[in-house]
């Protein structure tokens, strides 16, 4: 699992598997699920994180 946060876009992406996304579904405004061609969940994207996620989220930058 890999998690990436883009400060400028205020977007968070959680990559759950090393698979190619074949389809996406926005289940709520700003919450997008990515699926592979077999329909398995491979990623989660959260847009406008500061307003979408409940208070208490702490994002720690990892050194690359």
WOMO-V308463 format. One record per pair of residues at least 6 apart in sequence whose C-alpha atoms are under 8 Angstrom apart, sorted by the first residue. I is the first residue (numbers start at 1). GAP is how many residues later the second one is. D is the distance in whole Angstrom. If there is no record, write none. Layout:
# WOMO-V308463
i=I gap=GAP d=D
i=I gap=GAP d=D
This chain:
# WOMO-V308463
i=1 gap=13 d=7
i=1 gap=14 d=6
i=1 gap=15 d=5
i=1 gap=16 d=6
i=2 gap=12 d=6
i=2 gap=13 d=5
i=2 gap=14 d=7
i=3 gap=9 d=7
i=3 gap=10 d=6
i=3 gap=11 d=5
i=3 gap=12 d=6
i=4 gap=8 d=6
i=4 gap=9 d=5
i=4 gap=10 d=7
i=5 gap=6 d=6
i=5 gap=7 d=4
i=5 gap=8 d=6
i=5 gap=54 d=8
i=6 gap=6 d=6
i=9 gap=38 d=8
i=9 gap=39 d=8
i=10 gap=37 d=6
i=10 gap=38 d=5
i=10 gap=39 d=6
i=10 gap=40 d=7
i=11 gap=34 d=7
i=11 gap=35 d=6
i=11 gap=36 d=5
i=11 gap=37 d=6
i=11 gap=38 d=6
i=12 gap=33 d=6
i=12 gap=34 d=5
i=12 gap=35 d=7
i=12 gap=37 d=7
i=13 gap=30 d=7
i=13 gap=31 d=6
i=13 gap=32 d=4
i=13 gap=33 d=6
i=14 gap=29 d=5
i=14 gap=30 d=5
i=14 gap=31 d=6
i=15 gap=27 d=6
i=15 gap=28 d=5
i=15 gap=29 d=7
i=16 gap=25 d=8
i=16 gap=26 d=5
i=16 gap=27 d=5
i=16 gap=28 d=8
i=17 gap=25 d=5
i=17 gap=26 d=7
i=18 gap=24 d=8
i=19 gap=17 d=7
i=19 gap=23 d=6
i=20 gap=16 d=6
i=20 gap=22 d=8
i=21 gap=13 d=6
i=21 gap=14 d=5
i=21 gap=15 d=5
i=21 gap=16 d=7
i=21 gap=21 d=7
i=21 gap=22 d=8
i=22 gap=12 d=7
i=22 gap=13 d=6
i=22 gap=14 d=5
i=22 gap=15 d=5
i=23 gap=11 d=6
i=23 gap=12 d=5
i=23 gap=13 d=7
i=23 gap=14 d=7
i=24 gap=8 d=7
i=24 gap=9 d=6
i=24 gap=10 d=4
i=24 gap=11 d=6
i=25 gap=7 d=6
i=25 gap=8 d=5
i=25 gap=9 d=7
i=26 gap=6 d=4
i=26 gap=7 d=6
i=27 gap=6 d=7
i=30 gap=15 d=8
i=30 gap=16 d=6
i=30 gap=17 d=5
i=30 gap=18 d=7
i=30 gap=22 d=7
i=31 gap=13 d=7
i=31 gap=14 d=6
i=31 gap=15 d=5
i=31 gap=16 d=7
i=32 gap=12 d=6
i=32 gap=13 d=5
i=32 gap=14 d=6
i=33 gap=8 d=7
i=33 gap=9 d=8
i=33 gap=10 d=6
i=33 gap=11 d=5
i=33 gap=12 d=6
i=34 gap=7 d=6
i=34 gap=8 d=6
i=34 gap=9 d=5
i=34 gap=10 d=6
i=34 gap=11 d=8
i=35 gap=6 d=4
i=35 gap=7 d=5
i=35 gap=8 d=7
i=36 gap=6 d=6
i=46 gap=6 d=7
